[in-house]
């Protein structure tokens, strides 16, 4: 698997100190990103949709769940920026695979 970029993921988790949920940033230096963009005419205008597949090669456990936010590239923001993509599917392919990785499907 060839990595073609970095990604930043924000995982929603409880924050005991603030007694509410908060975002925890996860930076990934090497990921394989590919996908499709589609346009469709709806309600008198063009609507664009992006669906990306992101593979993160790792042997470690990553806290990633459906609903988490992700952006392409490195970010130091403490919460996801406006326009961040949403994780729609998470597959843990670290077992029984020659190239162990997480496979994420994300969309806008």
MOMOTA-V46844 format. One record per residue. N is the residue number from 0. SS is DSSP state (H for helix, E for strand, - for the rest). PSI is psi in degrees with one decimal (NA if undefined). NEAR is the number of other ideal C-beta (glycine too) atoms within 10 Angstrom. Layout:
N,SS,PSI,NEAR
N,SS,PSI,NEAR
This chain:
0,-,128.5,13
1,-,125.1,7
2,-,134.0,15
3,-,15.5,11
4,E,170.8,14
5,E,155.4,16
6,E,155.7,25
7,E,130.2,20
8,E,138.6,29
9,E,118.4,22
10,E,129.3,18
11,E,126.1,15
12,E,157.7,13
13,E,140.5,10
14,E,103.8,12
15,-,-35.5,8
16,-,-38.5,7
17,-,-7.4,8
18,-,42.2,7
19,E,175.9,8
20,E,147.5,9
21,E,168.6,15
22,E,136.7,17
23,E,124.4,13
24,E,136.0,15
25,E,116.9,16
26,E,131.5,11
27,E,117.7,20
28,E,-36.4,10
29,E,120.5,15
30,E,155.0,22
31,E,119.3,18
32,E,127.5,18
33,E,161.0,9
34,E,-164.3,13
35,E,153.1,10
36,E,135.4,10
37,E,145.0,9
38,E,146.1,9
39,E,142.9,9
40,E,118.9,8
41,E,138.8,8
42,-,39.2,5
43,-,11.3,5
44,E,169.4,7
45,E,128.7,8
46,E,124.5,10
47,E,137.6,9
48,E,139.8,11
49,E,131.6,12
50,E,119.9,14
51,E,149.0,19
52,E,127.3,15
53,E,123.6,24
54,E,127.4,20
55,E,105.5,24
56,E,123.4,17
57,-,155.3,14
58,-,-11.2,7
59,-,160.2,8
60,-,129.1,9
61,-,137.2,16
62,-,92.4,11
63,-,134.7,18
64,-,160.9,12
65,-,134.4,11
66,-,-15.8,10
67,-,161.9,23
68,E,150.6,20
69,E,144.0,24
70,E,151.7,18
71,E,135.4,17
72,-,178.4,8
73,-,136.6,12
74,-,141.9,18
75,-,4.4,7
76,-,144.9,12
77,-,-14.9,10
78,-,158.2,10
79,-,137.1,20
80,-,161.4,11
81,-,135.9,4
82,-,1.8,8
83,-,145.9,20
84,E,156.4,23
85,E,134.4,14
86,E,121.3,21
87,E,-23.7,13
88,E,140.7,11
89,E,127.6,16
90,E,128.6,12
91,E,99.1,13
92,E,41.9,14
93,-,-4.1,16
94,-,129.4,6
95,-,17.6,6
96,-,138.4,10
97,-,-40.1,5
98,-,93.1,10
99,-,130.8,16
100,E,167.1,19
101,E,140.9,21
102,E,118.9,15
103,E,138.2,25
104,E,125.0,17
105,E,151.7,25
106,E,173.0,14
107,-,NA,12
